[in-house]
Amino acid sequence: MAGLTRMECPRDDDFESWIDLLALKPSEELLDALGDFLQNYLRESGLSAYVMGLSGGIDSSFLAALLHQRGIPYLGFCLPIATNTPGETQRGLNVARAYASPPEGFLYDHLQDFTALYREISSAFARVCPNSNPVAEGNLKARTRMLFLYHMAHLHGGCVLSTDQLDELLTGFWTLHGDVGDVSPIQLVPKSVEYDLARMLCARLADPAPLQAAIEAVPTDGLGISRSDLDQLEASSYSEVEDIFREYFLLRIKERDAALSAQERERKEALERTGPVRRFLLSGYKRGGAVLVDPRSAAS
């Protein structure tokens, strides 16, 4: 496999690109290429290390294990805040300890609990606007963690590593300025493929148990919003999420290039009522990034 290259997030109406990404298959070559990219990016950018949060979930655990296996320096922190369960925190700590790969001379306690800081911020905001909700509070928790990660990255000449994947990108299942860092190596990798890559990586590790525990864990954002991420996505599995998007994007291509039959139109509308597609249609502003306005157009 050729080396991985950078790419921009596809436009929401670039249905062919989304389908191509959803067709990605797990392979040892892809696993190697992800490691090569992370190694080369750090060297070519002149940075000292990656910085990342370790939640005990599959995404951060997979990347921590990959960095460790490739000997790539990173600072990993387990950052429980209020609603993280003891099991989640322990999985994150197990990953941090088993797969630590800090730059030489950098020693920190992997566990940093910011519950008190979050509650202080939440209380201060509530004095201004008392009508909060679980999603808003979840965003505060994510952004509190990101404050710390960027602070550490600045102090130590590093950059923040994002751990989101394609299913979260498509469904807008992340907090702006709370989950997205500087480098996103698996942002365009389907979650089902990531699970298979993680299983492949287990075979390369001297101690696969922490990563295996993350693979087997119920996926959750740890923000106290629901029992699992799939509950919020209204799906039974990530394979189901990806199948829904494949079918939907194929129908959108046909709708654009020709015409849908009455039955196909009815099916498209049914898919738009599903959790994954409904979230996709509502979250385009997040995938599009900051909106820039061209001031030159005023003179034309």
C-alpha positions in Angstrom: 0.0 0.0 0.0 1.3 3.5 -0.9 1.9 6.0 1.9 -1.2 7.7 3.2 -1.7 11.3 2.1 -3.7 14.2 3.6 -7.2 14.9 2.3 -9.9 17.4 3.1 -13.2 16.3 4.5 -15.5 15.5 1.6 -18.5 17.8 1.0 -21.7 16.5 2.3 -23.0 16.1 -1.3 -19.8 14.3 -2.5 -21.6 11.0 -2.2 -19.1 9.0 -4.2 -16.3 9.9 -1.8 -18.3 8.8 1.2 -19.1 5.5 -0.5 -15.4 5.0 -1.3 -14.5 5.5 2.3 -17.3 3.2 3.5 -15.8 0.5 1.2 -12.5 0.5 3.0 -11.3 -2.9 4.1 -9.1 -3.8 7.0 -5.6 -5.0 6.2 -2.1 -5.4 7.7 -1.0 -2.9 5.0 -3.5 -0.3 6.2 -2.3 -0.8 9.8 1.3 -0.3 8.7 0.4 2.8 6.7 -1.3 4.4 9.6 1.8 3.9 11.8 4.0 5.2 9.0 1.9 8.3 8.6 2.0 9.1 12.3 5.7 8.5 12.5 6.5 10.6 9.4 4.2 13.4 10.4 5.8 13.9 13.7 9.3 13.9 12.3 8.5 16.2 9.3 6.6 18.7 11.4 9.4 19.0 13.9 7.1 18.3 16.9 8.3 16.3 19.9 5.2 14.2 20.7 1.5 13.6 20.3 -0.8 14.4 23.2 -4.1 12.5 23.6 -6.8 11.6 26.1 -7.3 7.9 27.0 -10.9 7.2 27.7 -10.7 3.4 27.8 -12.7 3.2 24.6 -11.6 1.5 21.4 -10.6 4.7 19.5 -8.0 6.1 21.9 -6.9 2.7 23.0 -6.2 1.6 19.4 -4.1 4.7 18.7 -2.2 4.5 22.0 -1.3 0.8 21.3 -0.3 1.7 17.7 2.0 4.5 18.8 3.5 2.3 21.5 4.0 -0.6 19.0 5.8 1.7 16.6 7.8 3.5 19.3 6.3 6.9 18.5 6.4 9.3 21.5 3.2 10.5 22.9 1.7 11.8 26.2 -1.4 10.0 27.2 -3.8 11.1 30.0 -6.9 9.5 31.5 -9.2 12.4 32.3 -12.3 11.3 34.1 -14.9 14.0 34.8 -18.0 13.4 36.9 -19.8 10.8 34.8 -17.1 8.4 33.8 -17.6 5.0 35.4 -14.8 3.3 37.4 -14.6 0.7 34.7 -14.0 3.2 32.0 -11.4 5.0 34.0 -9.6 1.8 34.9 -9.5 0.7 31.2 -8.0 4.1 30.3 -5.4 3.7 33.0 -4.5 0.2 31.9 -4.0 1.4 28.4 -1.9 4.4 29.6 0.4 2.1 31.7 0.7 -0.7 29.2 1.3 1.4 26.1 3.1 4.4 27.5 5.6 5.9 25.1 6.5 9.4 26.5 9.4 11.5 25.1 12.5 11.1 27.1 12.4 12.9 30.4 8.6 13.5 30.4 7.0 11.9 33.5 3.5 12.7 34.5 0.7 10.9 36.4 -1.5 9.4 33.7 -4.6 10.0 35.8 -5.9 13.6 36.0 -9.4 14.1 37.4 -10.9 17.4 36.4 -14.4 16.9 38.0 -13.9 19.8 40.4 -12.8 22.1 37.5 -15.8 21.1 35.4 -18.2 21.7 38.2 -16.7 25.1 38.9 -17.1 26.1 35.2 -20.6 24.6 35.0 -21.7 26.5 38.1 -20.3 29.8 36.8 -22.1 29.3 33.5 -25.3 28.4 35.3 -25.3 31.7 37.1 -25.6 33.3 33.7 -27.9 30.8 32.1 -29.4 28.1 34.4 -31.3 26.2 31.7 -28.6 23.6 30.8 -29.1 20.1 29.6 -27.1 16.8 29.5 -25.7 17.4 26.0 -24.6 20.9 26.9 -22.9 19.6 30.0 -21.3 16.8 28.0 -19.8 19.5 25.7 -18.4 21.3 28.7 -16.7 18.1 29.9 -15.2 17.5 26.5 -13.9 21.0 26.2 -12.5 21.0 29.7 -10.4 18.0 28.7 -9.3 19.6 25.5 -8.1 22.7 27.4 -5.7 20.5 29.3 -4.5 18.5 26.3 -3.7 21.7 24.3 -2.0 23.2 27.3 0.3 20.1 27.5 0.9 20.1 23.8 2.0 23.8 23.9 4.3 23.3 26.9 6.0 20.3 25.3 6.2 21.1 21.7 3.6 18.6 20.6 0.2 18.4 18.9 -3.1 17.0 20.0 -4.2 13.7 18.4 -7.8 13.2 17.4 -9.4 9.8 17.9 -12.7 10.1 16.1 -13.5 7.9 13.1 -15.8 7.9 10.1 -19.0 6.9 11.8 -18.7 9.8 14.2 -17.8 12.2 11.4 -20.9 11.2 9.4 -23.2 11.5 12.3 -21.8 14.6 13.8 -21.1 12.6 17.0 -18.4 14.8 18.5 -18.0 18.1 20.3 -16.6 21.0 18.4 -13.5 22.3 20.1 -13.7 19.3 22.5 -12.9 16.2 20.5 -11.1 17.4 17.4 -7.3 18.0 17.7 -4.6 18.7 15.1 -4.1 15.3 13.5 -6.9 12.9 12.8 -5.4 9.6 11.5 -8.6 7.5 11.7 -11.2 10.2 11.0 -12.0 8.6 7.6 -11.8 5.0 8.7 -15.1 3.2 9.3 -15.6 2.1 12.9 -16.1 -1.5 11.9 -12.8 -1.5 10.1 -11.1 0.1 13.1 -12.3 -2.8 15.2 -10.6 -5.3 12.8 -7.4 -3.2 12.7 -7.3 -3.3 16.5 -7.7 -7.1 16.5 -4.8 -7.3 14.1 -2.7 -5.0 16.3 -3.4 -7.2 19.3 -1.4 -9.9 17.6 1.6 -7.6 17.5 1.6 -6.5 21.1 3.5 -8.1 24.0 0.5 -7.3 26.2 -2.7 -7.2 24.2 -5.1 -7.4 27.2 -5.7 -3.6 27.6 -6.5 -3.2 24.0 -8.7 -6.3 23.9 -10.6 -5.0 26.9 -11.4 -1.8 25.0 -12.5 -3.8 21.9 -14.9 -5.8 24.1 -16.2 -2.7 26.0 -19.6 -1.1 25.4 -18.8 2.0 23.3 -19.7 5.1 25.3 -18.7 8.8 25.3 -18.5 8.8 29.1 -20.5 12.0 29.2 -23.5 10.6 31.0 -25.9 11.2 28.1 -26.8 7.6 27.4 -25.8 4.0 28.2 -23.9 3.6 24.9 -23.0 5.6 21.8 -25.2 3.3 19.7 -28.2 4.3 21.8 -27.7 7.9 20.7 -27.1 6.9 17.1 -30.3 4.7 17.3 -28.5 1.7 15.8 -27.7 -1.8 16.9 -24.2 -1.9 15.6 -21.7 0.2 13.6 -22.0 -2.1 10.7 -25.7 -1.1 10.6 -24.8 2.6 10.7 -22.4 2.1 7.7 -25.0 0.0 5.8 -27.6 2.7 6.2 -25.2 5.3 4.8 -24.2 3.2 1.9 -27.8 2.7 0.9 -28.7 6.4 1.4 -25.7 7.7 -0.5 -26.4 5.4 -3.5 -30.0 6.7 -3.6 -28.8 10.3 -3.4 -26.5 9.6 -6.4 -29.4 8.1 -8.4 -31.6 11.0 -7.4 -29.0 13.5 -8.6 -28.2 11.8 -11.9 -31.6 10.4 -12.9 -34.8 10.0 -11.0 -36.0 7.9 -8.2 -39.0 5.6 -8.5 -41.8 6.1 -6.1 -40.6 3.1 -4.1 -37.0 4.4 -4.0 -38.2 7.9 -3.0 -40.2 6.3 -0.1 -37.1 4.4 0.9 -34.9 7.5 0.9 -37.4 9.4 3.1 -37.5 6.4 5.5 -33.7 6.4 5.7 -33.8 10.2 6.4 -35.9 9.4 9.5 -33.2 7.0 10.9 -30.9 8.2 13.6 -27.7 8.1 11.6 -29.0 9.9 8.5 -31.0 12.4 10.5 -27.9 13.3 12.4 -25.9 13.6 9.1 -28.4 16.1 7.7 -28.3 18.2 10.8 -24.5 18.3 11.3 -23.1 19.5 8.0 -21.9 22.7 9.7 -19.6 20.7 11.9 -18.0 18.8 9.0 -17.6 22.0 7.0 -15.4 23.7 9.5 -15.2 27.4 10.1 -17.0 29.5 7.5 -14.7 32.0 5.7 -16.1 34.9 3.8 -14.2 36.2 0.7 -14.1 40.1 1.1 -13.0 40.5 -2.5 -16.4 39.6 -3.7 -17.8 42.9 -2.5 -15.8 44.7 -5.1 -16.9 42.6 -8.1 
